[in-house]
Amino acid sequence: LVYAYSFQLLADFAGYSIIAIGLGRLFGYELPPNFHYPYLSRSITEFWRRWHLTLSSWLREYLYIPLGGSRRGEWMTYRNLFLVMFLGGLWHGAAWSYAVWGTAHGVLLAAERFFWREHKAVSETRWTAMALGRVAVTFSVVTFLWLLFQLKEFGHAVAYLSAIVTNGGSPQLQSLFVIGLFSTPVILWHVWGAIDGWRQRWSPDSRERWSIALHALLLFATLTNSGPPGDFIYFQF
């Protein structure tokens, strides 16, 4: 369920961002892209270069750079990263869970910079076993930190994590099937991003046919089973 929530959060947020971009184009506005296959990230640093790009650029331009960015030495850079992510957490709401979420990301960004001084967003282009392992670790860390979004009380998040370790029982196959079914579009979207280099070698006609087929499949799924009505998760922010 924790991983399913991670997929739901991205589908919700990236989904309505794409809707906004499409509606904007109908009226002649070119809104910037907001997500770039974030769950393919191989580090937390790369994740923030792929997730919620408009917020990331705002935090960089109006908080990180005015604080001095990386121009005043390593320790000041660590401080700036920590402060920006802490404030980014509070931007979501005045709750301890959001503060801890932002603090955790700030600490991880600073730690990555400390251990990998020459870190780059995408240091590898090939999908090796090492790269896949880094993706799995990054995705898991990001996913479990999302728990602080679903459970606003910090104590509830701690209790949930404790229950994962201490509670027994076997998984419900029907629940796993439903989770897998509704996670499939998000997974396929990331697969589409992972093979981007290979797709560039396709002919324009082939790329267009695949794009039409995938969009038709998603439209069919939406019309036949759109799920229960509900507000977008991120509207509360």
Salt bridges, closest charged atoms under 4 A:
GLU30 OE1 - ARG25 NE 3.53
GLU46 OE2 - ARG50 NE 2.83
GLU61 OE2 - ARG60 NE 3.95
GLU74 OE1 - ARG113 NE 3.46
GLU124 OE2 - ARG134 NH1 2.66
ASP196 OD1 - ARG199 NH2 3.01
